Amino acid sequence: MGEEIMEQEFNPQDGYIISANRHISNDDKEIISVLYQPIIGIMASGIYQNLASMVNYNAILSDKMRLSKLINYLVIDLKNFTDAIHRLEATGLIRTFVNEDENGKIFIFEIHPPVSEVDFFKDDLFCALLLESVGKEKFIDLSKWHKYPSTISQGFTEISKSIPEVFHLTVPSITITNEVKPQSESQNTSKALIEKQNVTLDIGEIKKYLLNSFVKFEDLKKYINELKTAKLVYGLEEYRIVKLLERSVDIETNKIDIELFKENCNESFDAVFKKQNQYQSTNSTTNAKTKLDEDPLIQAFQSYTPLEFLQILKQELGSFVTDNEKRTIYRVVENENMNLPLEVVNALIHYYLVDKEFSNLSKGPFEATLADWQKHQINSARQAMEYTKKITSRRAQTKNSRNYRARKIIEKEKLPDWAINKEKQTNRVTNNKQAKAQQEKISELLKKTK
């Protein structure tokens, strides 16, 4: 049987030990304060600083203490402590291990130093997280911060010797050294942060979208980590990644400008995020007094972004969001000419999938309807619902009127002449009797002549 994996659920009665794989210096703590704190938050930063000062470098299991004592010392509740530990784990500052015996669980919090400021800005994921946290202007300022600047060597030529030049190791000895070299568990700390995350990039999807693109997949192979970062930080689907790559090609070299791609990702995210914030702040000011009295359906329109609302609604309907629907929503939200509140977009999603019972959103009709609503200045979900009712009612009346006229015409065409007018019917019967009498007289005359 496989080894059972225990959940990371902290209990005040659990035991804990704080260890470290190396000494955490004051320089490390300064990097945490300057570069990491905007990402992980001041609470997680403070907890890291405290745990780093409590490290027992020669810890054994009998040194364990109750987690409740640590939480009380930090003057924090269990929920915030857990959230802070998760943030520190995600950024590689803490590795958490757990075991369980007859006395309950025991956790080891292994403190790791931060990467250097140079390596920090070489890591795309760290850069993306910091950029998202502080904004472009502050990010540029922080990127110039270096604890130990090495500009003094500029203009000089390095003549340092390498290992093969000095030690003259033979190939067999190098091979043996690599084979018997101990593999430390902490070696993965040297990896880029994105490589430690569980990010799945669908290469097959990207290749499919590149079939009709001027971007070549061969040019992207060396940027896989950057693409994963874009997917993780900005929530981009493979289709959106390809579209942003197409906007990031250097015209002169016809190659991907990866720095331009990062800027485009950030600007695209900012545009959507700004529109969502604008929508949420507008709703909070205009509906603050009446929100409790609103229709629950309208509250749902106001509570979610369009993609979230679409995913929830599709799940309720027992279906799923297609790639085309995702692209449609992205196009709408990112359209600079679309000035409708997002609650109106949600109202239209509901109208198509629930009221009209469409199985999927179709790009053409969806965008055309939004354009019509913007033209008629539909500025709230309630206005959208009233407008759709009015349009539906008007169309129903028009349809009924047309059906009535068509039915009259059809009836008139199908009915025989005798059924159209009673007077004509009577005349026809009379004429038939007269014709029959005349026919009988003619028959009698013919008999007499024989």
C-alpha positions as CSV (number, residue, x, y, z in Angstrom):
1,M,0.0,0.0,0.0
2,G,1.1,3.5,-0.7
3,E,2.1,5.9,2.0
4,E,-0.9,7.8,3.3
5,I,-0.7,11.6,2.7
6,M,-2.0,13.6,5.7
7,E,-3.8,16.9,5.2
8,Q,-2.1,20.0,6.3
9,E,-4.7,21.0,8.9
10,F,-3.2,22.7,11.9
11,N,-4.6,22.1,15.4
12,P,-3.4,24.1,18.4
13,Q,-2.7,20.8,20.2
14,D,-0.3,19.6,17.5
15,G,3.4,19.6,18.0
16,Y,5.9,21.6,16.0
17,I,9.7,22.0,15.5
18,I,11.4,24.9,13.7
19,S,14.5,24.0,11.7
20,A,16.5,25.5,8.9
21,N,18.8,24.2,6.1
22,R,21.2,27.1,6.7
23,H,21.5,30.3,8.7
24,I,19.1,33.1,7.9
25,S,21.1,36.3,7.9
26,N,20.0,39.9,8.4
27,D,20.7,40.5,4.7
28,D,18.2,37.7,4.0
29,K,15.6,39.4,6.2
30,E,16.1,42.7,4.5
31,I,15.4,41.0,1.1
32,I,12.2,39.6,2.7
33,S,11.1,43.0,3.8
34,V,11.9,44.8,0.5
35,L,11.0,42.3,-2.2
36,Y,8.9,39.4,-0.7
37,Q,6.7,41.4,1.7
38,P,4.6,43.1,-1.1
39,I,3.8,39.6,-2.4
40,I,3.2,37.6,0.8
41,G,1.9,40.4,3.0
42,I,3.2,42.0,6.2
43,M,1.7,39.3,8.4
44,A,3.5,36.4,6.6
45,S,6.7,38.5,6.5
46,G,6.5,39.1,10.2
47,I,5.9,35.4,11.0
48,Y,8.9,34.5,8.8
49,Q,11.1,36.9,10.7
50,N,9.9,35.5,14.1
51,L,10.3,31.8,13.0
52,A,13.8,32.5,11.6
53,S,14.8,33.9,15.0
54,M,13.4,30.7,16.8
55,V,15.3,28.2,14.7
56,N,16.8,25.2,16.5
57,Y,19.7,24.2,14.3
58,N,20.2,21.0,16.4
59,A,16.6,20.1,16.8
60,I,15.4,16.6,17.7
61,L,11.9,15.3,17.9
62,S,11.8,15.5,21.7
63,D,12.2,19.3,21.4
64,K,8.7,19.6,19.9
65,M,6.3,22.1,21.5
66,R,2.6,22.8,21.3
67,L,1.4,24.8,18.3
68,S,-0.9,26.7,20.6
69,K,2.2,28.3,22.3
70,L,3.5,29.5,19.0
71,I,0.2,31.0,18.0
72,N,-0.2,32.7,21.3
73,Y,3.3,34.1,21.1
74,L,2.6,35.5,17.6
75,V,-0.7,37.0,18.9
76,I,-2.6,35.6,15.9
77,D,-5.5,33.2,15.3
78,L,-5.2,29.8,13.7
79,K,-6.8,30.9,10.4
80,N,-4.4,33.7,9.7
81,F,-1.5,31.6,10.9
82,T,-2.4,28.9,8.4
83,D,-2.8,31.4,5.6
84,A,0.6,33.0,6.3
85,I,2.3,29.6,6.4
86,H,0.7,28.8,3.0
87,R,2.0,32.0,1.5
88,L,5.5,31.3,2.8
89,E,5.4,27.7,1.4
90,A,4.3,28.9,-2.0
91,T,7.2,31.4,-2.3
92,G,9.7,28.8,-1.2
93,L,10.5,30.4,2.2
94,I,9.2,27.5,4.3
95,R,8.9,23.8,3.7
96,T,6.4,22.0,5.9
97,F,6.7,18.3,6.9
98,V,4.2,16.3,9.0
99,N,4.1,13.0,10.8
100,E,1.7,11.4,13.2
101,D,2.1,9.1,16.2
102,E,0.0,8.1,19.2
103,N,0.3,11.6,20.5
104,G,-1.0,13.3,17.4
105,K,0.5,15.2,14.6
106,I,3.9,16.9,14.6
107,F,4.9,19.5,12.1
108,I,8.4,20.6,11.1
109,F,8.7,24.1,9.7
110,E,11.9,24.2,7.7
111,I,13.0,27.8,7.1
112,H,14.7,28.6,3.8
113,P,16.5,31.7,2.9
114,P,15.1,34.0,0.1
115,V,16.8,34.1,-3.3
116,S,19.2,37.0,-3.8
117,E,17.9,40.2,-5.3
118,V,19.6,39.4,-8.5
119,D,18.0,35.9,-8.8
120,F,14.7,37.4,-7.7
121,F,14.5,39.6,-10.8
122,K,15.7,36.8,-13.0
123,D,12.7,34.7,-12.0
124,D,9.7,35.5,-14.1
125,L,7.1,34.3,-11.6
126,F,8.6,36.4,-8.8
127,C,8.6,39.4,-11.1
128,A,5.0,38.8,-12.2
129,L,3.8,38.5,-8.6
130,L,5.7,41.6,-7.6
131,L,4.5,43.6,-10.6
132,E,0.9,42.6,-9.8
133,S,1.3,43.6,-6.2
134,V,2.9,47.0,-6.5
135,G,2.2,48.2,-10.0
136,K,4.6,49.1,-12.9
137,E,6.1,52.3,-11.5
138,K,7.0,50.9,-8.1
139,F,8.2,47.6,-9.7
140,I,10.7,49.6,-11.8
141,D,12.0,51.3,-8.7
142,L,12.4,48.0,-6.8
143,S,14.1,46.4,-9.8
144,K,16.9,48.9,-9.3
145,W,17.4,47.9,-5.7
146,H,20.5,45.8,-5.2
147,K,21.9,44.8,-1.8
148,Y,25.4,44.3,-3.3
149,P,25.8,46.1,-6.6
150,S,28.6,44.8,-8.8
151,T,29.0,47.7,-11.1
152,I,32.6,48.2,-10.2
153,S,33.7,45.5,-12.6
154,Q,32.1,47.1,-15.6
155,G,34.6,47.8,-18.3
156,F,37.0,45.0,-17.0
157,T,37.6,41.7,-18.7
158,E,37.2,38.6,-16.5
159,I,40.1,36.2,-16.5
160,S,39.0,33.8,-13.8
161,K,40.0,30.2,-14.3
162,S,37.4,27.4,-14.6
163,I,37.5,24.0,-13.0
164,P,38.7,22.1,-16.0
165,E,41.5,24.6,-16.5
166,V,42.8,24.2,-12.9
167,F,42.0,20.7,-11.8
168,H,42.2,18.7,-15.1
169,L,39.6,16.1,-14.0
170,T,39.2,13.1,-16.3
171,V,35.9,12.2,-17.9
172,P,35.4,8.9,-15.9
173,S,36.0,10.6,-12.6
174,I,33.5,13.3,-13.4
175,T,30.9,10.7,-14.4
176,I,31.5,8.7,-11.1
177,T,31.3,11.9,-9.1
178,N,27.9,12.7,-10.6
179,E,26.6,9.2,-10.1
180,V,27.5,9.0,-6.4
181,K,26.8,12.6,-5.6
182,P,24.1,12.7,-2.8
183,Q,20.8,14.1,-4.0
184,S,19.6,16.6,-1.3
185,E,15.9,17.2,-1.0
186,S,16.6,20.9,-0.8
187,Q,18.2,21.0,-4.2
188,N,14.9,22.0,-5.8
189,T,15.2,25.4,-4.1
190,S,17.6,26.4,-6.9
191,K,14.9,25.9,-9.5
192,A,12.8,28.7,-10.8
193,L,9.7,29.3,-8.7
194,I,7.4,28.4,-11.6
195,E,9.0,25.0,-11.8
196,K,7.9,24.2,-8.3
197,Q,4.2,25.0,-9.1
198,N,1.8,22.5,-10.5
199,V,1.0,24.4,-13.7
200,T,-0.2,22.4,-16.7
201,L,0.3,24.0,-20.1
202,D,-1.6,22.3,-22.9
203,I,1.1,22.2,-25.6
204,G,-1.3,20.4,-28.0
205,E,-3.8,23.3,-27.7
206,I,-1.1,25.9,-28.3
207,K,0.1,24.0,-31.4
208,K,-3.5,23.9,-32.7
209,Y,-3.9,27.6,-32.4
210,L,-0.5,28.2,-34.0
211,L,-1.6,26.4,-37.2
212,N,-3.2,29.6,-38.5
213,S,-0.6,31.9,-36.9
214,F,2.6,33.4,-38.0
215,V,4.2,32.5,-34.7
216,K,6.3,29.3,-34.9
217,F,6.2,26.7,-32.1
218,E,9.9,26.2,-32.4
219,D,10.4,29.8,-31.3
220,L,8.4,29.1,-28.1
221,K,10.2,26.1,-26.8
222,K,12.7,28.0,-24.7
223,Y,9.9,30.2,-23.2
224,I,7.8,27.4,-21.7
225,N,8.4,28.7,-18.1
226,E,7.4,32.2,-19.2
227,L,4.1,30.8,-20.7
228,K,3.4,28.9,-17.6
229,T,3.9,32.0,-15.6
230,A,1.4,33.9,-17.7
231,K,-1.1,31.1,-17.3
232,L,-0.7,30.9,-13.5
233,V,-0.5,34.6,-12.6
234,Y,-2.9,36.1,-15.1
235,G,-5.3,33.2,-15.5
236,L,-4.7,33.1,-19.3
237,E,-6.1,30.2,-21.4
238,E,-3.9,28.8,-24.2
239,Y,-5.8,30.7,-26.8
240,R,-5.2,34.1,-25.0
241,I,-1.5,33.2,-24.6
242,V,-1.2,32.7,-28.4
243,K,-3.0,36.0,-29.1
244,L,-0.7,37.9,-26.8
245,L,2.3,36.1,-28.4
246,E,1.2,37.3,-31.8
247,R,1.2,40.9,-30.5
248,S,4.7,40.4,-29.1
249,V,6.7,39.6,-32.3
250,D,9.7,41.8,-33.1
251,I,8.9,43.1,-36.6
252,E,12.6,43.3,-37.6
253,T,13.6,39.8,-36.5
254,N,10.2,38.1,-36.8
255,K,11.0,36.5,-33.4
256,I,9.1,36.5,-30.1
257,D,10.1,39.4,-27.9
258,I,9.5,37.7,-24.5
259,E,9.8,41.0,-22.6
260,L,7.1,42.6,-24.7
261,F,5.0,39.5,-24.1
262,K,5.3,40.0,-20.4
263,E,4.3,43.6,-20.8
264,N,1.3,42.7,-22.9
265,C,0.2,40.1,-20.4
266,N,0.3,42.7,-17.6
267,E,-1.5,45.3,-19.7
268,S,-4.2,42.9,-20.7
269,F,-4.7,41.8,-17.1
270,D,-4.7,45.5,-15.9
271,A,-7.3,46.4,-18.5
272,V,-9.7,43.6,-17.5
273,F,-9.0,44.1,-13.8
274,K,-9.6,47.8,-14.0
275,K,-12.9,47.3,-15.8
276,Q,-14.0,44.8,-13.2
277,N,-12.9,47.1,-10.3
278,Q,-14.7,50.0,-12.0
279,Y,-17.8,47.8,-12.3
280,Q,-17.7,46.7,-8.7
281,S,-17.1,50.2,-7.3
282,T,-20.0,51.5,-9.4
283,N,-22.3,48.8,-8.1
284,S,-21.2,49.4,-4.5
285,T,-22.0,53.1,-4.7
286,T,-25.2,53.0,-6.7
287,N,-26.8,50.0,-5.0
288,A,-25.5,50.3,-1.4
289,K,-28.9,51.4,-0.1
290,T,-31.1,49.0,-2.2
291,K,-28.9,45.9,-2.4
292,L,-30.8,44.0,0.3
293,D,-34.1,44.6,-1.5
294,E,-32.8,43.5,-5.0
295,D,-34.0,40.4,-6.8
296,P,-31.7,37.5,-5.9
297,L,-31.1,36.9,-9.6
298,I,-29.9,40.5,-10.0
299,Q,-27.7,40.1,-7.0
300,A,-26.1,37.1,-8.7
301,F,-25.5,39.2,-11.8
302,Q,-23.8,41.8,-9.6
303,S,-21.7,39.4,-7.6
304,Y,-19.6,37.7,-10.3
305,T,-17.4,38.5,-13.2
306,P,-18.8,37.2,-16.6
307,L,-16.5,34.2,-16.8
308,E,-17.3,33.2,-13.2
309,F,-21.0,33.6,-13.8
310,L,-20.9,31.6,-17.0
311,Q,-19.0,28.8,-15.3
312,I,-21.4,28.7,-12.4
313,L,-24.5,28.9,-14.6
314,K,-23.2,26.1,-17.0
315,Q,-22.5,23.9,-14.0
316,E,-26.1,24.5,-12.7
317,L,-27.4,23.5,-16.2
318,G,-25.3,20.4,-16.1
319,S,-23.0,21.5,-18.9
320,F,-19.5,23.0,-19.2
321,V,-17.9,26.2,-20.7
322,T,-16.4,25.7,-24.1
323,D,-13.2,27.3,-25.4
324,N,-15.3,29.3,-27.9
325,E,-17.4,30.7,-25.0
326,K,-14.3,31.6,-23.1
327,R,-12.9,33.5,-26.1
328,T,-16.2,35.3,-26.5
329,I,-16.2,36.5,-22.9
330,Y,-12.5,37.6,-23.2
331,R,-13.3,39.5,-26.3
332,V,-16.2,41.3,-24.7
333,V,-14.5,42.2,-21.5
334,E,-11.3,43.4,-23.2
335,N,-13.2,45.4,-25.8
336,E,-12.3,49.1,-25.2
337,N,-15.5,50.2,-27.0
338,M,-17.8,48.2,-24.7
339,N,-18.9,50.4,-21.9
340,L,-21.6,48.2,-20.4
341,P,-21.4,47.2,-16.7
342,L,-20.4,43.6,-16.3
343,E,-23.7,42.8,-14.6
344,V,-25.4,43.6,-17.9
345,V,-23.1,41.1,-19.6
346,N,-24.2,38.5,-17.0
347,A,-27.8,39.3,-17.6
348,L,-27.3,38.6,-21.3
349,I,-25.5,35.3,-20.6
350,H,-28.6,34.3,-18.5
351,Y,-31.0,35.5,-21.2
352,Y,-29.3,33.3,-23.8
353,L,-28.7,30.2,-21.8
354,V,-31.9,30.1,-19.6
355,D,-34.6,32.3,-21.2
356,K,-33.8,31.3,-24.8
357,E,-32.5,27.9,-23.8
358,F,-29.4,28.1,-26.1
359,S,-26.9,25.3,-25.4
360,N,-23.9,27.7,-25.9
361,L,-23.1,31.3,-26.4
362,S,-22.6,32.2,-30.0
363,K,-20.1,35.0,-30.6
364,G,-21.9,36.9,-33.4
365,P,-25.4,37.2,-31.8
366,F,-23.9,37.7,-28.3
367,E,-21.7,40.7,-29.4
368,A,-24.5,42.1,-31.6
369,T,-27.0,42.1,-28.7
370,L,-24.5,43.8,-26.4
371,A,-24.0,46.5,-29.1
372,D,-27.7,47.0,-29.3
373,W,-28.0,47.3,-25.5
374,Q,-25.2,49.8,-25.4
375,K,-27.0,51.8,-28.1
376,H,-30.1,51.8,-26.0
377,Q,-28.1,52.7,-22.9
378,I,-28.8,49.7,-20.8
379,N,-26.8,50.4,-17.7
380,S,-28.0,47.8,-15.2
381,A,-29.1,44.2,-15.0
382,R,-32.6,45.3,-14.1
383,Q,-32.8,47.5,-17.2
384,A,-31.5,44.6,-19.2
385,M,-34.2,42.3,-17.9
386,E,-37.0,44.9,-18.5
387,Y,-35.7,45.5,-22.0
388,T,-35.6,41.9,-22.9
389,K,-39.2,41.4,-21.6
390,K,-40.3,44.4,-23.7
391,I,-38.6,43.2,-26.8
392,T,-39.9,39.6,-26.3
393,S,-43.4,40.9,-25.7
394,R,-43.3,43.1,-28.8
395,R,-41.9,40.2,-30.9
396,A,-44.6,37.9,-29.6
397,Q,-47.4,40.4,-30.5
398,T,-45.9,40.9,-33.9
399,K,-45.6,37.2,-34.4
400,N,-49.2,36.6,-33.3
401,S,-50.4,39.4,-35.6
402,R,-48.5,37.9,-38.5
403,N,-49.7,34.4,-37.7
404,Y,-53.3,35.7,-37.6
405,R,-53.0,37.4,-41.0
406,A,-51.3,34.4,-42.5
407,R,-54.0,32.1,-41.1
408,K,-56.7,34.2,-42.7
409,I,-54.9,34.1,-46.0
410,I,-54.3,30.4,-45.8
411,E,-57.9,29.8,-44.9
412,K,-59.1,31.9,-47.8
413,E,-56.9,30.1,-50.3
414,K,-57.7,26.6,-49.1
415,L,-61.5,26.9,-48.7
416,P,-63.6,26.2,-51.8
417,D,-65.8,29.0,-53.3
418,W,-69.0,27.7,-51.8
419,A,-67.5,28.0,-48.3
420,I,-66.5,31.6,-48.6
421,N,-69.9,33.2,-48.9
422,K,-73.3,31.8,-47.9
423,E,-75.1,33.7,-50.5
424,K,-72.9,32.3,-53.2
425,Q,-73.4,28.9,-51.7
426,T,-77.2,29.2,-51.9
427,N,-77.0,30.4,-55.5
428,R,-74.7,27.5,-56.5
429,V,-77.2,25.0,-55.0
430,T,-80.1,26.6,-56.9
431,N,-78.1,26.7,-60.1
432,N,-77.3,23.0,-59.7
433,K,-81.0,22.1,-59.3
434,Q,-81.9,24.1,-62.4
435,A,-79.2,22.5,-64.4
436,K,-80.4,19.0,-63.2
437,A,-84.0,19.8,-64.2
438,Q,-82.8,21.0,-67.7
439,Q,-80.8,17.8,-68.1
440,E,-83.9,15.6,-67.3
441,K,-86.0,17.5,-69.8
442,I,-83.3,17.0,-72.5
443,S,-83.2,13.3,-71.7
444,E,-87.1,13.0,-72.1
445,L,-87.0,14.8,-75.5
446,L,-84.3,12.4,-76.7
447,K,-86.4,9.4,-75.7
448,K,-89.4,10.7,-77.7
449,T,-87.3,11.1,-80.9
450,K,-86.3,7.4,-80.9
